[in-house]
Amino acid sequence: MVKNIIMWVVIAFVLMSVFNNFGGTEQSSSDTLSYSQFINSVNAGQVSKVSIDGPNIIGQTTSGERFTTRSPGDIHLVDDLLRNGVEILAKSPEEQSVFMAVLVSWFPMLLLIGVWIFFMRQMQGGAGGAGGRGAMSFGKSKAKLLNEDEIKVTFADVAGVQEAKEEVEEVVDFLKEPGKFQKLGGAIPRGILMSGAPGTGKTLLAKAIAGEAKVPFFSISGSDFVEMFVGVGASRVRDMFEQAKKSAPCIIFIDEIDAVGRARGIGMGGGNDEREQTLNQLLVEMDGFSGNEGVIVIAATNRPDVLDPALLRPGRFDRQVEVPLPDIRGREQILKVHLKKVPVGDSVNPNVIARGTPGFSGADLANLVNEAALFAARADKKVVDMNDMENAKDKVLMGAERRSMVMSEEEKRCTAYHESGHAIVGRLVPEHDPVYKVTIIPRGRALGVTMFLPEKDAISISKRKLESQLSSLYGGRLAEEIIFGEEAVTTGASNDIERASAIARNMVTLWGFSEKLGALNYGEDENAMGHSGGRPKMISDETAELINKEVRVFIDRNYGRAETLLKDNIDILHAMTDALMKYETLTSDQLDQLMARTDVSPPKDWEDSDESGSGSVSTAEKDKEVEIDDEAKPTAGGPAEQS
């Protein structure tokens, strides 16, 4: 904004200067006479002297007053002045310099060129990046340079990826003491490719490398290379490496490199499109004829399978570092790092939180701590306690509560039976993940949620566990069918059916769990469509029919098992539904009491003047009265399970 104002002020100043210099001779502050009045005054002896400058005449009367007039080209003027004794002063005409003549004639063109450059800079939006911001800087690198003093991240700020940290520690040693490796003939890897799921800390780890080594850090995204103009991406790659060589030793970090590093010969345009030219230039700069000593390229992606093989060969990205999702110890370390940023109470135990968050990435855990801090702030607390962490975990896992949604008594009871069916079957089948929480409070797009959390990080999954998941997924629909009849089953099981069908089909086509089809892969062929989408392998109609039959075998077997379990434990189904109608949310401890057929104790924070005297709920108790809104209707796919 300030640069724009300065630019317009300069243009206005130049225009004013030109108009002042070439817009005519400035007249002095004196009386102006007509030429006839001037001649009459001369003939009357009232003029003492005049100064003639071309047609312009500046004179003085005998009384000392100054005046101006303009001659129409009178050839007898000088004779009249001499005859009346008027003192005459004449100025020689000034010749305009060649420079000023050229400036005046070319000024409009120069002004247009200046305005064009100004608007080109505005449209380009500073595309010059670190290499310059001129009007024709399309080919300049857009990498952002962070000097060693600007990077505050160190390995102490990175937790949960110990193996990945060990892989890159020698890169830091090389940047600090390159002679230590060079005297033995060793060479540091020119490129390091960090791959892993989103949010695992790949970018943070790259910053920590630069922060520990205290070297310049060039950061750029893969999408910043490719433009609509042919050759711009390759030019930016060249410019980036030229800048990096001047700052060597240094680090170039390319985030989301799959945007430019995808395998060649797949997209539109063959080998001549802009993206592939950019990739070719990147390959040459990393390991071509000219070396790039002291420049280490670190790239991050969550799609290493789509990268070009030439990019992954030794000499380019010859070291691949996997940044996995953290295990329980890693999650605990990550939580400790993030909990340092917020005031926490003594009740907060990172180990307990880590055990209850399997599959969470570093970004998920950071979001969890932030949500807990927001919960504490809304409650006007001074510190974050364990209850805030639990509420934050529920929100992250199951979605935000929708308490404003009014449900009728019938809809709430249907949802309660549905979720109770999931929970009971999940508790009774072998190797199933424990039930963490059951609620009929609408969360996200679901009218109710049954949440399962594994006790430990799962590396692989057995056939028995998969079949148990199939049984629990159908538990909700079966509970509705047993209690209300086949005609009253709702659409709430749509997501359950979809997930169960996908698991059963994968068991048959991908994991070889079918006795009739054996350990063969009948799934999608990823290479058939060039990584752009799979298609079924070429199988016969008889095999496809057999696959469908085997999928149906798994579904029917576990559907029948779930139905048997619910009918045998119909009393628990009713008791759990009653408890859900009363408390709306049940924890694992309350579920243990229900499965043991004992009275359910109320939650610690549950207070209700009408119900506080009872202290527990059993099968024989009646539900409390709730507000009924006949217009409230459940959304399609309402009651749902999340695991």
Disulfide bonds with the S-S distance in Angstrom:
none
